[in-house]
Amino acid sequence: MNTVEKIWKDTLTEIELEISRPNFNTWFKKTFALKEEEGVFYVGVPNEFNKEWLYTKFHKTILDKLRKLDSSIKNVEYIVKKSIPQTSSQVFKKEPITKSNTLPLEKVTINKTSNLNEKYSFQSFVVGPFNELAYSAAQAIIKKPGVYNPLFIYGPTGLGKTHLIQATGNRIHKENEHTNIFYTSSEKFSQDYVNALKNNSINTFKNKYRSYEVLIMDDIQFFSGKEKLQEELFHLFNILYDKGKQIIFSSDKHPNYIIGLEDRLRSRFSAGMIVDVTKPDYESRAALLKTKATQKNTAISDEVVDFLASSLDGNIRELEGVLNAISIQTDLRNRKISINEVKTLIKNNIKPKKHLALEEIIKIIAGFYNMPVEQIYEKTRKKEIVYVRQIVMYILREYFNISYPAIGKEIGGRDHTTVIHSYERVKGNLKEDPNLTQEIEQLRAVLDV
């Protein structure tokens, strides 16, 4: 067994331990390693549907596992190939590629200098009320880098944050190809830092990141609790900011709610613009489905679009996953699939929402505010506890449709009139307090409601 085959085998072993047996058998059992070239690991898959599903559902997991086995791997590409090549030496041989031994590989879209994925563009980016402010801020930065510094975009996973920040970097590069841009994830930044310490090359590391005119960093919530990395990021931020260089961050949470993040970093992040993206509304979901269907050359009726947009309230990746399933079924049948076929397809491919017990809901909300859950039940009028308790009552009523008496009984045996008062108070404050609105949206994402 050669090196890439062993790496993939070890990767599959790791993945098999983390997902269900049916999932593994469906999406991974018929995959195989093809080659590794210039930091890109190529994986063979049996069909387009398998390829799309791995990319939308498991890509980050696969890349994380591969990088732990070989830190030189920077990206993964999935190639449709019906079976494992008969002569593996032809596939894995490290030599100049000629017409006689070329695999039908797709063009690698990662820019070697900027690390930006060229497939992320504004042409394929759907703008709606759920991301309009973030999109407008990105456009302002493109016209005048530094106008919002830093730009901090946050929201639950799967809502297009990575697409937006990379599209921004790609557009800036298109406007001025000499701009020194770099995109990285917090994990990659961490790996670079650790490697620099090990290799006694910390000055090289510092000089590299301090040289960029536009630095884009994804998923910074993973800096939580990592003091040394936060210190390095703090000094890097100060140097780039003082030089007027553009900094763009993304996170799954508002910086004020990233537990274990230093106050001095929160302060720096607040110096620019903090904007959120939320789950798309009906109109945005319909527009997304139509746009993606056009890109995939998939015929989809208005009736199906309306049904999907009305029935699904998940994130963009989930919508794309359903559309991928429709696309492959359309190709197999060589016709539009009916609304009843779509309903069956959704039933088979979309996992049901989890049903949480009251105790679990309250525990999650308390954890969001970094508050011991016992305090929610206490008979106290402390302002900070009352605030969280009222939010608990509001969410239980608004999103779980639990009766006022049942909520009062659950939370320390309180009278139902107290619950009604708390519900109405939060509802009224939402109209005037954008920070509270952001908190509720984040909690909805965590609770999947």
N, C-alpha and C positions, 0 to 999 in steps of 0.2 A: 504494500500500500504506500503510495507516494504522500508527500507532505500535505498537499491541499485536500486529498481524500481523507487523511487522518484528522485534519482540522475540522472538516465538515462533520465527520463521524462524531467527534468529541462535542461539537456544537449541538448536534441532534440529541446526544445523550443528555446534555444540560437542559435543553428545551423540553424534552420528554418528561423530565422531573417536575416541570412547572405548569404544564397544561394537561387537560383531560385526554384520556386515551382516544376517544372519538376524534377530537380536534387534531391530535398528532397524526393519526392514521389518515385523516382526510387531507391535511395540508402539507405534511412533511414526509410521509412514508415513501413517496415516489420522487422525491427530490434527490439530487446528487451534485457533487462538486464538478465544476468544469475546469476552471483555472484561476490563478491569481496573477494580475498584471498591473503594475504601476499603482499599487495600493487598492485596486478594485478586485473584490472576490466575486467570481461568476458562479451562479448556482443554476443548474438545469431543473426545469419544472415541466410537467406534462402538458399543460394547456394555458391559455390566456387567463382563464378564470382563476386558476391556481396562482398565477403570477400576480394578478391584481390583488388577490386576497392576502398574499404574503406581504405585498408592499403596503397595503392599507392597514392591516391588522397586526402584523408581526415584525415589520421591518426594524423598528428600534430594538426589539428584543434580540433579533438575529444579529444585528450589527454590534450590540453590546457584548454578546457572547463571543463573536469572532474576534473583537478587539482585545478581549481578555486573553485569548489564546495567541493572538498575533497583533501586537500594537501597531504594526505598519499598515494594517488594513484600514482604509479610510471610508470605503463605501461598498455596498453590495448591489449587484445587478442580477436580475432574474431573467433567464433566457429559456424560451419555449423550445424544448427538445424532447422528442418522444421517448427516448431511452438512453441509458448510460452508453457513452461511446464505446465501440468494440475495442478500439486500440487506444488505451488511455495515454500512451506515450505521445501520440500525435496531438492530444489535447493539452497536456500539461508541459510539454517541452518548452523550455525557455529559450527561444530563438526568434529571430526576426520572422514576422508573419508573412507568408506568401499566399498567392491565390490558391495553391494546392492544399494548404492546411488551415485556411481561415475558417473560423466558426462564424455562423451568422449572428455575430454579436451586435447589439444595439450601440449607438454612439454614447460614450460616457459623457454625462452632462455636468460633471463637477469641474469647475474652473480650478486649475492647479494653483493659481496664484491667490485668488480670493477665497477659495473653498466654497463658493456659492454654487448652488445647483441651478443651471441655466433654464431648467424647465419651469421654475417659479417665475411667472411674469404677471403683469397686471391684465394682460389679454384674457387670461383664464381665471381671473379673480373676480368673484361676484360681490358687489357692494350692496349692503342693505342696512336697515336701521340697527342691526346687531353689531355692525363693525364700521359704521359710517364715520364716526369720530376718529377712530384709529387710522382709517384709510386717508382721511383729510389731513391728519397730522403727518402721515408718511409723505403725502404729496407736497406739503409745505417744506419738509426737509429736503426733498429732491430739488425743489426750486431754490432753496436757500439753506444749505447744510449749516447746522448750528443754531437755527432759529428756535428749536426745542431741543434742549440738551441737558440731560439725556431724554430720549423718547423711551418711555417704559410702557410696554403693552402687556396686559395680563388677562387671563381668562382660562376656563377649563380646557383640558386637552381636546384636540380634534376640531377646533373652531377656526383654523387657518392662520394662527399667529406666525408659525414658521413660514408659511407661504407669503404672508404680508411682509415680514422683515427681510426675507431673501429677495422678494420682488423689488423692494425698495433699494437694496444693495445693487441688484442687477440694473435697475434703471439709472441709478447714480453713475454706475460704470459706463452705461451706454451714453449718457450725457457727456461724460468726461472720462475717457478710457485711461487717462494717466492718474486718476485718483487711486490712492493706495488703500484698498478696501479689504477687510478680512471678516469672514463669518466663522464663528466657532460655537460650540456648545459649552456649557459649564463643565461637563465631564471631560471634554477634550482639553480645556484650559487647565483643569486639575491634573490630567495626565502629563501635560507639558511641564507643569510646575514640578511634579514629583520626579519626572525624568531629569529635569535640570538640576534638582538637588542631588540625585544619585550620581549624575555625571559631572558634578562640580562646574556646571555651566549656567549658573543662575543669571549672570550678567547678560549672556546671550539671550536667554529667555526674556529678560526685562527689555532689552533693546529691541527685540522682535516685536513685542506687543505695543511698545511705546512709539513705534515708527508709523503706525497706521493712521490714516486721515479719517477713516470711517471704521469703527469697530462695532460689529454686531454680535451679540452674545445671547444664546438661547437657553431657556430653562434655568435661570439663575436661582430658582428656589432650592436647587441641590447644593448651594453653598451653605445652607442652614446648618449651624453648629460647627462649621469648619473654620476655626479661628485664623489659622495661618493663611488659608486661601482668601478669606475675607480681608485680611490685612493687605495681601498682595493686590487684590482687586481695588481696595481703597486707594492705595498709592498710584496704581495705574490710572484709575479714574481721575484723580486730581491732576496728574500730568497731562492727560489728553484734554481734560476740560479746560485747564489753564491755557493750553495751546489753541483752543477753539476747535478742536477736532470733534466730529460728530460721534456720539455713542448711542447705540440702540440696544435695549434689553427686552427680553420676553420672560414671562413667568406664569405659573398657573395660579398665582395669588397676588393680591395687592401687597406691596412691600411692607405695609404696616401689619400684615397678618402672616408674614413668613416667620415662623417661630425660630429663634436662634440666629436671627439676622441682627448685626450690630446697629445700634442707633445712628452711628455716624454714616453708615451706608444708606439707611433709610432717609436720612437728611439729604444726602447727595442726590438720591433718586428723585426726591421731591422738588429738587431745584429746576427740573425741566417740566415735561408734561407726562402725566400718568393717565392712560386711557385703557378702557376695558373692552373686550369683545364678549358677547353673550351668545346663548343659543339662538339660532335664526328663527324668526317668526314665520308664519305661514307663507307670506308673499316671498320672503327670501328663500325659503325651502323650495318653493315652486320654481323660482328663478334659477337656483342652483341645479335642480334636477334637469331643467331644460338646457342649461348651458353645458353641463357635463354630458348629457345625452347627445348633443350636437358634436361635441369634441370626440365622442366615441363612435359617431355615425350610427347611433342606435335609434330606431324609430320608436317613439313612445307617444301615446295619445294624450290629449288634454285630460281625458277622464282618468287615466292612470296617474298623471302628474298630480291632479287634484286629490285623488285618493291617497297617494303617498305623502303629499305635503300635509294632508289633514291627519293622517294616521301616525306619522313618525315625527317625534319632536326631539330626536337625538342630535348628535353633533354632525358636522360635515362629513367626517370619515364614515359614520354609520350610513348616512344617505348615499355616499359613494359606493359603499359595500353592497347595498340593496340594488343600486343601479348596475353595478358590475354583474350581479346575479341575473338581472333582467337582460343585460346585454348578451351574456353567453347563451341564455335560453332563446333569445331572439335569433342569434346566429345558428343555433342548432335546428330551430324550426323553420328558419328562412322566412319569417313573417313576424308581424307584431304579435305579442302575446296578449291574451284577453285579460280583462280586469279580474276575473275569477282565478286565472293562472297566477296573476301577480299576488293575489291574496294568499294563495297556497304557498307561493315562493317566500313571502314575508314570514309566514307562519313557520317555515322550515329554517329560515336563516337569521331571524332576529330573536335574540334571547329575551325572555320576559323581564320586566322590571322587577327588581328585588323588593320584597315586602318586608319592611322593617317594623320591629316591635317598638312600642312607645318608649321603652327604656333605652333602646338603641338610638332612636332619633334624638332623645334628650342628651345622651352621652356624646353623640357626634357634635351637636351644637355647642355643648359645654367645652368640648375639646377644641373647637374652632376658636373660641374666645380664651383658650388656655385657662379655663376655670375648672376647679374640681367639681364633678357632677353633683356631689352632696350639697353644695351651696345653692343649687337651683331649688332644692326642696326646703331650705331653711326658712324660718319665719323671721325674716330680717328686712329692713327697709334701706339697706346700703345701696346707694345709687347704682354702682356697677353691677350688683347682683340683680337688682330689679330690672335693669336694662336687658340683661340676657334672658331673664325669666319671661319678660314680656315678648321677646322675640320667639322664644320657644312656644309660647301660647299662640302667637300669630301664625307661625309655620304649621303647627298641628291643626289649626282650624282652616287656614287658607289652602294648604296643599295636600292635607291628608283627610280633610272633611270630617274631623272628629268633633263630636258634640261638645258644647261649652261645659255641661256638667261633668262629662268624662274627663275633659282636660283638667278641670279643677280638682277632681278626685285624684287624678294621677299625680298632680304637682302639689303634694302636701295637704290635700283635703280642702282646697280653697273653694269659696262660693263661686257659682257660675257667673255672677255679676262682676266679680273681679276679673274673670277671664274675658268677658265681653269688653270691659273697660280697657284691658291690656291690648286686645285685638284692635279696637278702634283707635287707640293711641298710636300704635305702630303704623296702622294703615294711614292715619293722618300725617304722621311724620315722614312717611315715604314720599309724599308730594313735595316736601320742602327740603329734605336732607339727601343729597346725592350720595354721601358716604354710606348712609343706611341702605340705600337702594343697591349699592355695590355689594354690601355685606349680604343682603338677602339673595342676590343673584349668585354669589359664590356658594352660599349655603345650599341653594337649590341644586347647583351643580354637584356638590359633594353628596347630597342626598338623592340625586338623580330624579328630581321632580320638576 
